[in-house]
Amino acid sequence: MFGKTKFNFWFDVTIFTIFLVTAITGLLVWLVLPHGRGGEDFVFLGVTRHSWISLHTWVGLGLLAGVAAHLILHWQWISCVGGRFFKKLARQARINFSLDSLLFVVFFLVNLSGLVMWLVLPSGGYQGGRNPYYHATLFWLTRHGWKDLHLWSGLIMIAIVVMHLKLHWHWV
């Protein structure tokens, strides 16, 4: 039989695998593939920069869905520990809840910024060019500002996921 513990384990392994693909493609787009004009046609491992970005976007959406399901599956623990956070609570549970809450906030920022760049603020164009949206802003940030928020919150999220795994390694 496939019990709750085994299901949670394999579900978390799946989410972590999706996270790895999202993180690796994001780092690849940032560090390896050229930016700017003409960079969209650059090919790495037989895949264009544009296709790497699309893969990163769609796998990131899968990660968003997986994390939402993870939160639903663990909501009882979240509400129990959250309700007792400022009362009597084991030190390890307080540390786990604090780190997980920080991870949630950073994950929210990564996804918000990614969705804004993908759906709200159009890309392309250059200053003085034909793109009327070049200077468009949302909540006082330009597309470049949202891109920086996505990058840095993504890097912070990678570090927090490593700490999350270290804290939960005994369970793994």
C-alpha positions in Angstrom: 0.0 0.0 0.0 1.1 3.6 -0.7 0.8 5.3 2.7 0.8 9.0 3.6 4.5 9.1 4.5 5.6 7.4 1.3 3.3 9.7 -0.8 4.7 12.8 0.9 8.2 11.6 0.3 7.7 11.0 -3.4 5.7 14.2 -3.8 8.5 16.2 -2.2 11.1 14.5 -4.4 9.0 15.4 -7.4 8.8 19.1 -6.3 12.5 19.1 -5.5 13.3 17.8 -9.0 11.1 20.4 -10.6 12.8 23.0 -8.4 16.2 21.8 -9.6 15.2 22.1 -13.3 13.8 25.6 -12.7 16.9 26.7 -10.8 19.4 25.2 -13.3 17.6 26.7 -16.3 17.4 30.1 -14.5 21.1 30.0 -13.7 21.8 28.9 -17.3 19.8 31.8 -18.8 21.6 34.2 -16.4 25.2 33.0 -16.5 25.7 31.1 -19.8 23.4 32.4 -22.5 24.1 35.8 -24.0 21.7 38.6 -23.4 20.7 41.5 -25.6 20.0 41.7 -29.3 20.7 38.5 -31.2 20.9 36.5 -28.0 17.5 34.9 -28.5 18.9 32.8 -31.4 22.0 31.6 -29.5 21.9 27.8 -29.3 23.2 25.8 -26.3 22.9 22.0 -26.2 20.7 22.2 -29.3 18.2 24.6 -27.7 17.8 28.3 -28.3 17.9 30.9 -25.5 14.2 31.6 -26.2 13.4 27.9 -25.7 15.5 27.8 -22.5 13.5 30.7 -21.1 10.2 29.1 -22.1 11.3 25.9 -20.4 12.2 27.9 -17.3 8.8 29.6 -17.3 6.7 26.5 -17.8 8.6 24.4 -15.3 8.4 27.3 -12.9 4.6 27.2 -13.2 4.7 23.5 -12.5 6.8 24.3 -9.4 4.2 26.9 -8.3 1.4 24.3 -8.6 3.5 21.7 -6.7 4.3 24.1 -3.9 0.6 25.1 -3.6 -0.3 21.4 -3.3 2.5 20.9 -0.8 1.1 23.7 1.4 -2.4 22.2 1.2 -1.0 18.7 2.2 0.9 20.2 5.1 -1.7 22.8 6.2 -2.5 21.0 9.4 1.2 21.3 10.6 1.4 24.9 9.3 -1.7 26.0 11.2 -0.8 24.0 14.3 2.8 25.4 14.6 1.8 28.8 13.5 -0.9 29.0 16.2 1.6 28.0 18.9 4.6 30.0 17.5 4.5 32.6 20.3 3.5 30.1 23.0 5.2 26.9 24.1 6.8 25.3 21.1 9.8 23.0 20.6 12.9 24.9 19.5 13.3 22.8 16.3 9.7 23.4 15.3 10.2 27.1 15.8 13.3 27.1 13.6 11.6 25.0 10.9 8.6 27.2 10.8 10.7 30.4 10.7 12.8 29.1 7.8 9.8 27.7 6.0 8.0 31.1 6.4 11.0 32.9 5.0 11.1 30.4 2.1 7.4 31.1 1.4 8.0 34.9 1.3 11.0 34.5 -1.1 9.1 32.0 -3.2 6.2 34.4 -3.4 8.6 37.2 -4.6 10.2 34.9 -7.2 6.9 33.9 -8.6 5.3 37.4 -8.5 8.3 38.9 -10.3 8.4 36.1 -12.9 4.6 36.3 -13.6 4.8 40.1 -13.9 7.6 39.9 -16.4 5.9 37.1 -18.4 2.3 38.4 -18.3 2.2 42.1 -17.5 5.3 44.0 -18.7 6.3 43.2 -22.3 9.9 42.5 -23.2 12.0 43.6 -26.1 12.8 47.0 -27.5 15.4 49.5 -26.5 15.5 53.0 -25.2 14.4 55.4 -27.9 13.1 52.5 -30.0 9.6 51.7 -31.2 8.6 49.8 -28.0 6.2 52.2 -26.2 6.4 50.0 -23.1 10.1 50.4 -22.6 9.6 52.7 -19.6 6.4 51.0 -18.3 6.4 50.4 -14.6 4.3 48.4 -12.2 4.4 49.2 -8.5 7.3 51.6 -9.1 9.5 49.0 -10.8 10.4 48.8 -14.4 10.8 45.5 -16.2 14.5 45.7 -15.4 13.7 46.2 -11.7 11.3 43.2 -11.7 14.0 41.2 -13.5 16.5 42.1 -10.7 14.0 41.2 -8.1 13.4 37.8 -9.8 17.1 37.1 -10.0 18.1 38.0 -6.5 15.1 36.5 -4.8 15.7 33.3 -6.9 19.3 33.2 -5.7 18.2 33.7 -2.1 15.5 31.0 -2.6 18.2 28.5 -3.7 20.2 29.2 -0.5 17.1 28.8 1.7 16.1 25.5 0.0 19.6 24.2 0.8 19.1 25.2 4.4 15.6 23.7 4.3 17.0 20.4 3.1 19.7 20.4 5.7 17.2 20.9 8.5 14.8 18.2 7.2 17.5 15.7 6.1 16.7 13.4 9.0 13.2 13.0 7.5 14.6 12.5 4.0 
